[in-house]
Amino acid sequence: MAEFFTRKGDDGTTGFLGEGRLDKDDIRMETLGTLDECSAQCGVIRAKIRSASEREMIAQIQRDLYHIMAETAADKLNAAKFRVIDDSHVKWLEGQIERMANQVKMPSGFILPGENELSAQVSVTRTIVRRAERRMATMQKQKLLENPALIMYLNRLSSLMFVLEIFTVQKQGKAVIPAKGKA
């Protein structure tokens, strides 16, 4: 029978792709946890979205997030072995953003999340992506990140989630609610 626990983390440390262990609150672990949360939230979106092309887009994003997690989890000596994400992945996201933006009327300012359940879930995902991007920026400042495409990818992914939120509202024949308005 497979074991689902090792007890090795009971001291507040965890293993990573390399030698040794890290504290569970190390910035790399915080970043990995946030990326994992983002992927799980993408799974919620994928389960709720009706369009097959958008479902596949979200599945590809989840695959990309796993590649980002693998590279993030590796120490400097092993990171290159796990490097998959590059400028072509960033360009792919940019293409997806343009594709969806061309199908909707983009608002001129901030919007209120929650026009429907799916758009609210997409908005939550956007905020998680932004947190992952901030965590990764901290890793970069601490010289723990060598692949600049990872932050670029997350930056574009948060933009994609904003456009996807608008896309999901307008595809239901509704309009997004501007943040500025009646007080």
Secondary structure, 3 states (H helix, E strand, C coil): CCCCCCCHHHHCEEECECCCEEECCCHHHHHHHHHHHHHHHHHHHHHHCCCHHHHHHHHHHHHHHHHHHHHHHECCCCHHHHCCCCHHHHHHHHHHHHHHHCCCCCCCCCEECCCCHHHHHHHHHHHHHHHHHHHHHHHHHCCCCCCHHHHHHHHHHHHHHHHHHHHHHHCCCCCCEECCCCC
